[in-house]
């Protein structure tokens, strides 16, 4: 006689492998389309009404499952940070006991498997209504899906994100805001020795602007700490030419909305230090700060109560990283994140997920959705 537990584990592993072997880096429309087609079939088979929403990055997926009450919104993404060819190179698929390795298994294809499996288990039983939104541009800041996220948030009881949890399995309740911006400087080229005064050094201007930015984020009047990372700098061409162009890409992290608004306002208002220079600030992606609210804590408590009924201990605390839950939490919607299974190595060659944790997360989500 076939052991249903073994059969279930084999099915989960098979599904995770199928998703992982579809390489789906952000902005790869073909990979996004293949992911959406497979997930749409699984969600449809689970009893959901599915629609695909096209974008320049590929299709996003929205699934609606009937049930009691206002729906819980399950939030995930189909894209990864890994380029095509990773499976044959740095991060091949592999299973070693409880550990599953591969590009995207932890962030977050195992979470996508967990959502569908829990909904399937509840088919034909009383359950809460579910809406799932799976976007294909999360790893680049969700620039093409934030309007869809707002649309899907209408009328929901709360939102659960399926990003990875804290290393100990705790949920993520509250996240730093994350903004990426490009600081572009235009100067004027000239011969660096024969006519230096005719030039305006874009690189010198950029260096001075970066010092201004440092003073803005170090202002003691700010309500909270700001993390700032100058990730890239480019500009110039030759040592004997005053550079006419320079730019930097900057990553900023915020704990609260007030500090975020003050700093971003100051950065948009940057003015040139040198006469004739031009300074432009462009926001590349923006996720607002999500400060934990009483509503978030109540949703966490509901999940913890459901966990206690099946012998699981559920905790939650803020996280430094950002994700799609930032937007939902910042809108005042009861939100928790980190519902994906435990593992490690997100965005690194050691990326892995734990099968035992995947099973536990499915059981926990089943318990949460059965609480009607």
ZALOZA-35146 format. One line per 10 residues: their letters; for each residue x, y, z of C-alpha. Coordinates in nm, 2 decimals, decimal comma. Layout:
A = X Y Z  ...
// end
This chain:
XXXXXXXXXX = 0,00 0,00 0,00  0,14 0,35 -0,09  0,22 0,57 0,20  0,02 0,90 0,14  0,28 1,10 0,33  0,56 0,97 0,10  0,34 1,03 -0,20  0,27 1,39 -0,08  0,64 1,46 -0,02  0,73 1,33 -0,36
XXXXXXXXXX = 0,47 1,54 -0,53  0,59 1,85 -0,35  0,95 1,78 -0,45  0,84 1,71 -0,81  0,66 2,04 -0,83  0,94 2,24 -0,67  1,18 2,08 -0,93  0,96 2,17 -1,22  0,94 2,53 -1,11  1,31 2,55 -1,03
XXXXXXXXXX = 1,40 2,41 -1,37  1,21 2,69 -1,54  1,48 2,96 -1,52  1,30 3,29 -1,47  1,53 3,58 -1,41  1,36 3,92 -1,38  1,27 4,07 -1,72  1,30 3,74 -1,90  0,95 3,73 -2,06  0,98 3,38 -2,18
XXXXXXXXXX = 1,07 3,24 -1,84  0,79 3,45 -1,67  0,54 3,32 -1,93  0,64 2,96 -1,87  0,62 3,00 -1,49  0,28 3,16 -1,52  0,14 2,89 -1,75  0,24 2,61 -1,52  0,12 2,79 -1,20  -0,21 2,88 -1,37
XXXXXXXXXX = -0,27 2,52 -1,45  -0,20 2,41 -1,09  -0,42 2,69 -0,94  -0,70 2,61 -1,19  -0,68 2,24 -1,09  -0,71 2,35 -0,72  -1,04 2,52 -0,80  -0,93 2,88 -0,85  -1,03 3,13 -1,11  -0,71 3,25 -1,27
XXXXXXXXXX = -0,62 3,55 -1,48  -0,29 3,66 -1,63  -0,20 4,03 -1,63  0,05 4,11 -1,90  0,34 4,35 -1,85  0,67 4,44 -2,02  0,84 4,19 -1,77  0,60 3,91 -1,85  0,26 3,80 -1,71  0,16 3,84 -1,34
XXXXXXXXXX = -0,09 3,59 -1,21  -0,40 3,65 -1,00  -0,60 3,35 -0,86  -0,93 3,37 -0,67  -1,06 3,09 -0,46  -1,41 3,10 -0,31  -1,46 3,07 0,06  -1,59 3,24 0,37  -1,54 3,61 0,45  -1,32 3,86 0,29
XXXXXXXXXX = -1,02 3,70 0,12  -0,67 3,66 0,26  -0,42 3,78 0,00  -0,13 3,55 -0,06  0,17 3,73 -0,21  0,45 3,59 -0,41  0,68 3,63 -0,71  0,79 3,41 -1,00  1,12 3,59 -1,08  1,46 3,51 -0,94
XXXXXXXXXX = 1,80 3,69 -0,94  1,96 3,41 -1,13  2,05 3,44 -1,50  1,97 3,18 -1,76  2,23 2,90 -1,75  2,27 2,89 -1,37  2,12 2,54 -1,35  2,39 2,41 -1,57  2,66 2,61 -1,39  2,69 2,75 -1,04
XXXXXXXXXX = 2,36 2,63 -0,88  2,24 2,29 -1,01  1,93 2,12 -0,88  2,01 1,88 -0,60  1,85 1,70 -0,31  2,05 1,58 -0,01  1,82 1,44 0,26  1,61 1,74 0,38  1,80 2,00 0,18  1,70 2,10 -0,17
XXXXXXXXXX = 1,93 2,32 -0,37  1,88 2,52 -0,69  1,83 2,87 -0,82  1,52 3,02 -0,66  1,42 2,72 -0,44  1,44 2,94 -0,13  1,35 3,28 -0,29  1,08 3,19 -0,35  0,96 2,89 -0,56  0,91 2,67 -0,25
XXXXXXXXXX = 0,67 2,94 -0,12  0,47 2,91 -0,44  0,44 2,54 -0,39  0,33 2,59 -0,03  0,04 2,82 -0,13  -0,11 2,58 -0,38  -0,07 2,27 -0,17  -0,25 2,43 0,13  -0,54 2,54 -0,10  -0,56 2,19 -0,25
XXXXXXXXXX = -0,58 2,03 0,09  -0,89 2,24 0,18  -1,08 2,17 -0,14  -1,44 2,06 -0,04  -1,39 2,18 0,32  -1,50 2,50 0,49  -1,23 2,76 0,43  -1,16 3,12 0,41  -1,17 3,29 0,07  -0,82 3,33 -0,09
XXXXXXXXXX = -0,68 3,57 -0,34  -0,32 3,51 -0,46  -0,11 3,75 -0,66  0,22 3,63 -0,81  0,43 3,90 -0,98  0,72 3,86 -1,21  0,92 4,17 -1,13  0,97 4,16 -0,75  1,35 4,11 -0,75  1,39 4,45 -0,94
XXXXXXXXXX = 1,16 4,64 -0,70  0,82 4,55 -0,86  0,81 4,86 -1,08  0,55 4,71 -1,31  0,32 4,54 -1,06  0,26 4,78 -0,77  -0,06 4,91 -0,93  -0,18 4,55 -0,96  -0,08 4,49 -0,59  -0,30 4,78 -0,49
XXXXXXXXXX = -0,59 4,65 -0,70  -0,56 4,30 -0,54  -0,55 4,46 -0,19  -0,91 4,59 -0,23  -1,15 4,43 0,02  -0,91 4,18 0,17  -0,90 4,08 0,53  -0,52 4,07 0,54  -0,20 3,98 0,35  0,05 3,71 0,39
XXXXXXXXXX = 0,38 3,73 0,20  0,58 3,42 0,11  0,93 3,55 0,12  1,18 3,36 0,33  1,14 3,38 0,71  1,40 3,48 0,97  1,67 3,21 1,00  1,49 3,07 1,31  1,16 3,05 1,11  1,00 3,36 1,27
XXXXXXXXXX = 0,77 3,56 1,05  0,86 3,91 0,93  0,64 4,18 1,07  0,76 4,52 0,96  1,03 4,59 0,70  1,26 4,87 0,62  1,16 5,09 0,33  1,39 5,05 0,02  1,46 5,31 -0,25  1,71 5,28 -0,53
XXXXXXXXXX = 1,79 5,60 -0,71  2,03 5,72 -0,97  2,22 6,04 -0,93  2,32 6,18 -1,27  2,56 6,47 -1,32  2,64 6,65 -1,64  2,93 6,89 -1,66  3,14 7,01 -1,96  3,43 6,85 -2,12  3,76 7,03 -2,17
XXXXXXXXXX = 4,13 6,95 -2,20  4,25 6,89 -1,85  4,59 7,07 -1,90  4,54 7,32 -2,18  4,20 7,46 -2,08  4,09 7,32 -1,75  3,89 7,63 -1,65  3,67 7,58 -1,95  3,55 7,24 -1,81  3,31 7,14 -1,54
XXXXXXXXXX = 3,41 6,81 -1,38  3,10 6,59 -1,35  3,31 6,35 -1,13  3,41 6,63 -0,89  3,05 6,74 -0,88  2,93 6,39 -0,81  3,18 6,34 -0,52  3,06 6,66 -0,36  2,69 6,56 -0,41  2,77 6,23 -0,24
XXXXXXXXXX = 2,91 6,42 0,06  2,59 6,63 0,07  2,39 6,31 0,07  2,60 6,18 0,36  2,52 6,49 0,56  2,15 6,46 0,49  2,13 6,10 0,62  2,35 6,18 0,92  2,12 6,46 1,03  2,06 6,41 1,41
XXXXXXXXXX = 1,71 6,56 1,36  1,59 6,25 1,17  1,36 6,03 1,35  1,55 5,71 1,28  1,86 5,56 1,13  1,90 5,55 0,75  2,12 5,30 0,57  2,29 5,43 0,26  2,50 5,23 0,01  2,66 5,38 -0,30
XXXXXXXXXX = 2,65 5,07 -0,51  2,79 5,18 -0,84  2,98 5,48 -0,98  3,06 5,55 -1,34  3,18 5,84 -1,54  3,46 6,00 -1,73  3,68 5,85 -2,00  4,04 5,97 -1,99  4,27 6,13 -1,74  4,35 6,42 -1,98
XXXXXXXXXX = 3,98 6,52 -2,03  3,76 6,70 -1,78  3,47 6,45 -1,75  3,13 6,57 -1,88  2,92 6,28 -1,73  2,91 6,09 -1,41  2,65 5,89 -1,21  2,60 5,68 -0,91  2,34 5,43 -0,81  2,24 5,45 -0,45
XXXXXXXXXX = 2,04 5,22 -0,22  1,86 5,36 0,08  1,68 5,18 0,37  1,44 5,35 0,61  1,27 5,24 0,93  0,98 5,48 0,92  0,78 5,68 0,67  0,85 6,02 0,82  1,23 5,98 0,79  1,18 5,83 0,44
XXXXXXXXXX = 0,98 6,13 0,32  1,22 6,38 0,47  1,53 6,23 0,32  1,38 6,15 -0,02  1,25 6,51 -0,04  1,60 6,64 0,03  1,75 6,42 -0,23  1,50 6,53 -0,50  1,59 6,89 -0,41  1,97 6,86 -0,46
XXXXXXXXXX = 2,12 7,15 -0,64  2,46 7,18 -0,82  2,77 7,29 -0,62  2,94 7,41 -0,94  2,80 7,68 -1,17  2,70 7,52 -1,49  2,67 7,16 -1,36  2,34 6,98 -1,39  2,22 6,73 -1,12  1,93 6,50 -1,17
XXXXXXXXXX = 1,79 6,24 -0,92  1,58 5,96 -1,06  1,40 5,70 -0,85  1,46 5,36 -1,00  1,25 5,16 -0,75  1,07 5,24 -0,43  0,92 5,03 -0,15  0,78 5,23 0,14  0,88 5,17 0,49  0,64 4,93 0,67
XXXXXXXXXX = 0,63 4,99 1,05  0,45 4,72 1,24  0,10 4,81 1,35  -0,15 4,67 1,60  -0,34 4,52 1,30  -0,03 4,33 1,19  0,02 4,20 1,54  -0,34 4,08 1,55  -0,29 3,89 1,22  0,03 3,74 1,36
XXXXXXXXXX = -0,16 3,63 1,67  -0,43 3,46 1,45  -0,16 3,27 1,27  0,01 3,18 1,60  -0,32 3,05 1,74  -0,37 2,84 1,42  -0,01 2,71 1,46  -0,06 2,62 1,83  -0,36 2,40 1,73  -0,13 2,19 1,52
XXXXXXXXXX = 0,17 2,20 1,75  0,37 2,48 1,59  0,52 2,78 1,76  0,49 3,10 1,55  0,67 3,42 1,63  0,74 3,74 1,43  0,96 4,05 1,43  1,08 4,32 1,19  1,33 4,26 0,91  1,58 4,48 0,74
XXXXXXXXXX = 1,51 4,36 0,38  1,23 4,48 0,16  0,96 4,31 -0,05  0,61 4,34 -0,18  0,47 4,32 0,17  0,62 4,67 0,23  0,35 4,83 0,01  0,07 4,64 0,17  0,18 4,70 0,53  0,24 5,07 0,46
XXXXXXXXXX = -0,12 5,10 0,34  -0,24 4,99 0,68  -0,35 4,64 0,57  -0,30 4,37 0,83  0,02 4,21 0,69  0,28 3,95 0,78  0,56 3,82 0,56  0,82 3,54 0,58  0,56 3,26 0,54  0,80 3,07 0,30
XXXXXXXXXX = 0,99 2,77 0,43  1,32 2,78 0,61  1,64 2,74 0,43  1,92 2,98 0,35  2,15 3,14 0,09  1,91 3,37 -0,08  2,08 3,53 -0,39  2,39 3,32 -0,32  2,53 2,99 -0,46  2,44 2,82 -0,14
XXXXXXXXXX = 2,07 2,88 -0,19  1,87 2,59 -0,04  1,53 2,51 0,12  1,43 2,25 0,38  1,16 2,00 0,27  1,05 1,95 0,63  0,99 2,32 0,67  0,80 2,33 0,34  0,57 2,06 0,48  0,53 2,25 0,81
XXXXXXXXXX = 0,44 2,58 0,63  0,18 2,40 0,42  0,02 2,26 0,74  0,03 2,60 0,90  -0,13 2,77 0,60  -0,40 2,50 0,59  -0,47 2,57 0,96  -0,49 2,94 0,90  -0,73 2,91 0,60  -0,95 2,65 0,78
XX = -1,01 2,90 1,06  -1,33 3,05 0,93
// end
